[in-house]
Amino acid sequence: MIEPLETGSLSARDAALATTIQRECARRWLTLECLVGHALSRPVDSIEPGVRAALHAGVAQLVLLDRVPAHAAIHESVEWAKRNVRPKAGGLVNAVLRKVAGLTGERIDAWDQSSRRQIPRSDGGAVELREDVLPGGGLERAAAAASVPGRLLEKWANDFGVDAARALAAHSLCDAPILLNIAHAVEPIDRALVGDHETAGCAVFQGTRAQLGELLGSRSDIWVQDAAACDAVRSIRDLDPLLIVDSCAGLGTKTRQLACVFPGAEVIASDVDGRRIAELRRLFAGHDRVRVVAYESLAGEVGGRADLVLLDVPCSNTGVLPRRPEAKYRVSRRQQDRLMKIQRQAARDAAPWLSGDGRILYSTCSIEREENEALADWAGRDLGLRTTRTGRQTPSGTPADPPSRYRDGAFACLLER
């Protein structure tokens, strides 16, 4: 996750700008590298980290932001490099940023993915450059334009097809909206704060951060949850479990949903992270049907009595890249092997907790088959659990679409004896 900036010494306006620059540098790192590399006479990797940071921040302002004058972006980046790297570093930063500023043309309303001169923006438009800057190859060009590593795009192309890979790259540029699960709201919601979403039971939050905090602090019957994330529990609402274990509860979002969907069930929430256990205890303090239990105590607490175990496991997050842009740079075979071990161990741990007709609801926010369908196949071979329901949600919505069409990617399957 992107670490929040320390902005306490800044005005609200400057803090907002600094946070925006940080966000754009994180999600468009490869795009910025491409632009900087075009303006340099030597490899980008040869530039020391501090100067590289100043270049990225400056280019992000020149190309991706609207309200920062070019002269201000260049001046501030140069002065930062002088103060924080060394005085002479300002000369290189000044030269590169002036070249990029000279390359930068007009904003246009729609991005043509075949163009080597267009840098896409999160609003669906693009910036027209005055020279061919992006690579010539199709997937290579999409990787630079959308800042998705080439190895990940190639994997998607192999798994889902080239057109789907390009669509996923474009989706990753979206400004993900804040979506609310309102399916269990028992009182009216201020419609000035929420808009409709195409998924029933979900709404788009349209207010300020302060208003969101006030709303969530005053209501226990609504919470932040993407439409795709809602689907796993919704897919099993016809079941009638009496004891449910949410063993990877995290922030408790799906725990809340389970308690609402199954009002007759006892829900045990847990997590391997002690800090999250503490937060879960705070969140569900006084709840009449949700108990929080340390992970190492689950076996003794549950025995073989669980009718349903939810495994919302750690994953690569490739279904939620607009929300977790840094995740795309971490995807590798090594990371995937590490995650698959964690996911399989979670399933091994859960199997003995099940009652005779108990079930495991396995869930991820990944679109990778190794973490999803392959896990279900493995559970059949190694744990003797058959897959009875499967749901895969492909990320939907483009930067040009309204927030009501946005959905993350997700996967869920039901495993039973």
N, C-alpha and C positions, 0 to 999 in steps of 0.2 A: 504494500500500500504506500502511496506517496506520503511522505512525512509532511505534516503541516508546517508552514513557515512561522518563524517567530516574528510577529508583526506588531508587538506591543508598543514599540516606539514610533510607529507610523500613524498617520491620520487614517481615518476609515477609507478615504478615497485611494490613498497610496497603498494601503494594505490590500484592498481589492485588486488593484492593478498588479501588485507583486504576486498575488495568488494566481491571477489569470496567466501571467507570464510563466510561472512555474508549471501550471497545468498544461499549457501549450507546448512547453519544452519537453515535458514528459510524454505526452501522447503523440507528438510530431517529431520525435528525435531524429528519425531516419530522413524525414523530409528536410529538416534543418541541416543535417549533415550533407545532404545532396546539394543544397543551395550554397552552403559555405564552401564545399569542395569545388564547386564550379567557379567560385571567385578566388580561390587560392591557386598559387603556383606550385604548391607542394601537397603531399597527402594530408588529409585532415588528422589522421592518427599521429602525425608528427608534432601537432600543436599541443602545448602543455595544457593541463586540465582547466586552470583558471582562465586562460585566454579563450579556450574553447567554450567555457560557460558564458563568458561575455558575448562571444559571437552568436551563440544559440539564442541568448536572451534578446540580443539586438535584432537578429533576423526574424525571430518570432513576432516582435513588435512591428517590424517593417512590412511583413507579408501577411500575417494572420490576424492582427488586431486593426481596428478601424480608427480609433480616436487618438492615437499617438502620432504626432507629427514626425516625419522622418528625421528632421534635424534634432529633435529632442531625443529620439531613440538612439541615434548615433552618438550624440554628446554624452548622454548618461552612461552608455556602454563604455565609451572611451575613458571617461573619468573613473568609472568603477575599476577598469583594468589598470589604470595608472595607480590608483590607491591600493588595490588589493593584490596585484601581481607584481608589477614593477613599472616605473615611469615610461620606459620605452615600449612597453606592451601596447600602449595606446595607439602607436603608429600603425601596427598591424590591424588592430580592431577597426580603426578609422578607415583604412584602405579597403578592407573586405566589406564592411557595411556600406560604404559608398558605392562599391560595385553592385551589391545586391539591390540597393535603392535604385540604381540606374536600370537594373533589370526589371524592376517591379512596375507593371502597367496597371490597367484598370480592373476594378471588380466587375465580374460578369455574373449573370443570374443562374447559370447552370453549368455544371462541370462536364466536359467532354473527356471521358476516360481514355480516349485514343490519342489525346493531344500530349505532346511532350513539353508544352509551354504553359499548362494550366496546373495551378496548385489548388486542390480542393479545400473548401472551408466547411466548418461544421453547420453552416446554415443552408447547405446545398449548392451554394454558388462557388466561385473560384476566383483566383487572381491570375490574370493573363500576364505572362512574362514576355519579354522582348526577344528572347532567344530560346532555342531548344535546350532545356536543362535536364529534364528527366530522361532516364534510359530509354532505349529504343524498343527493347523486348517487352511483350505484353505483361507478363507477370512481374518482371523486373521493374517495369514502369509503375505498376500498381503498388508494388512494395514500397517504392520511394515516395509516391504521391500520397499514400494513406499511412505511411510509417508502420507497415507490418513486415516483420522479418521475412526474407525470401524463403527460408526453409519452412516457415509456417504456412505461407501461401502455397508453396509446392505440395505440402502435405494435404492441405484442403483440396487442391486441384486433383490430387490422386484419389482422395476419399470421396469427394462430392462433385467433382467436375470443375472445369476452368471457370465457367460462368458463375457458379456458386461461390467459388473462391473470391472472385472479383466483387461479388455482392457482399460477402462477409467483410472484405476490406473496406468497402464503402460504408457499411453499417458501423464499423468501428469508429468512424468519424462523428457519429451522432453525439449531440449533447443530450445525454440520457435524462429524461424527465423524472421527477419524484412521483412515484405511483403509490397510491394508497389502497389497501384492502379494506373495502367498506361493506363487504358481503354480510357482516354480522353486526352492523351498526343498529343500535336500538333506538337512537334518537336522531332527529334531522341534523344534517351537516350544512354549514353555511355555504351555499352554492357560489358565493363570491370567491371562496377559497379553492374550490375544486371544479374541475371540468370533466366531461364525460370521457370515458375510454371505451374502445370497441370491445373490450372484454367485460362481460357482465360481472358485477361485484368489485370492479376496480375503478379508480378515479385518478385524474391527473391533478396534483396539487399545484396551485397557481399563485400562492401567496409568498410572503417573505420567509426567511429562515426563522425569524423571531415568531412569526405567526404559526409556523409549523411546530415549533417547540411548545408554544402555548396550547395548540390544538392537541398534540399528542400527550401533553402533560395533564390535560383535563379529561381525556377520553381513554378508556381501556378497550373499547369496542372497535377501534380502527387503528391501523398501524401501517408503517411503510413496508411495502412488499411489491415486487414486480409481478406483472400478470403471469409470466412464465413460472415464477417461483411458486405461485399459488396452485399451479396445476397438479403438482405431485399429490398433495393431500386431498384436493378436490376429486382426483381420479379414484379415490377409494371411499368416498363418502357413503357408499351403499353398505359398507361393512359395519359391524357392531362390536368393536373391541371393548373389553372392560378394563384391561390394563395395557397402557401404552408406554413405551420407553423411547424418549428422544435422546439418543446417546451422544450426538454431536450437535448439541443445541445451540452453541454459539451465542448469539445475542437474543435467542428466545423467540424469534419471529415465527418459525413453524410450530414451536411449542404453543404459542398463543392460538395459532390456527387450529391445531389439533384439539385443544380444549374447547374451542367454539364448535367445530364440526362434530365432535363426539361428546355431547354434554353429559352422557352417562358414564364416561370413562374416567379412571384415575390416570393421571399423566405424570411420569417421572422424567425429569429433565436432568441431563448431565453433560459433562464435557471434560476432556483431558487437561484443559487449561485452567489452572487454579484461579486466575483472575476472572475468567468468564464464569466460573462457578460462583464467585462472590457477587458478580453482577446479576446472575440468574436468581440468586437468593434475594437480592434487593428487589428485583423486578417482580417476583412472584410471592413476595412476603404477604401472608394473609390470604392467599388464594385457597379456595376450599377444595380444589381437586388437583392442583399442581404441586408436586414436591420436588425439591432439588437434592440430588444425591451425588456424592463424589464418584468419579468413574471407577476407581478401584474397589468401591463398595457395591457396584451394581450386581455382580454375580451373586453375592450373598443376599442382597435385597430382593432381587427378582426371581432367582432360581429358574425354574422352567415354567413360569406363570404368565409370561408376556404374550398377549394376543397379537400385538403389533409392535415392531421395533422400527423406528425411523432412523435410517442412516443417511443423513445429509452430510456427506463426507467431504474432507478437504480435497480440492481438485485444482486443475490448471486455470480455471476461471475464463476459458476461451469463449464461453457464452455471454460474458458480461464485460467485454473489453471497453465499451464506452464508459463504464463505471470504474473499471480497474485497468487503465491503459498500460500500466507498467507490467502487467502480467504477460503481455505478448512478447516481451523481450526475454522472458525467462523460459519460454517453452523450448524444451530440448528432450532428447531421448533419455538423458540421465535424469532430468526432473520427472519425466513421465514414469520411469521405472520406480523412482522413489515414491511417487504418489500412488502408483498401483500397489506397492507393498503396504502402504498405510490403508488404502481402501480395502484390500483383501483381509488385512488383519482386523479391521473393524467388523467385517462380515463374519470372520471366524469367532471373534469375541461374542457377537450377537446370537449366533446360532444356538448355543446352549440355553439362552434365556427364554427361548420360545416354548410356549405350551404345545400340546400335541397338534393342534391345528393353527398354531401361530404363524404369522407372516412377517417378512422384512420388506419395508418400503425403502428401496435404495434410490438415492437422489443426488444429482450433481448440477453444477452450473457450467459444465464443460460440454463441448460438442464433439470431443474426441472419442472415437469408437473404442480405443484401448481402455478408456476409463468408464465406458458405459456398456455397450452390448457385449464387449469382451469380458467384462466383470460378471455379467449375468451368465455367460457361457461357463466361465470358471466356477461360479457358485453351483451350477448344475453338476459339474464333474467332481469337484472337491468337497462340497458340502451337501450334496444330494438335494438341492433346492431347485425346483422348477420355476421357470418364469411364466407367470400367468397373465400379466399385463405389462405393456411397454408403451411409454410415451416419450417422443423426442420433439422438442421445440426448437426449431431453427430461428436464430435471431431475425427479427423483422423490423422494418422501418429504415428509411434512408434519411440523410441529413435534410432533405427537402420536404419530408413528410411532417404532418402535424404530430404533436406528442401523443395523440390518441391512438396512433398506429404503432407506437414503439413497443417492442417486447424483447426481453433478453432471450438468450438461448438456455435450454435446460434439458435434463433427461431424468426419467424416473421409470422404475420397473418394480413389480411386485413379485417377491420370491416366496415360495411356500413349499412345504414338504410334499 
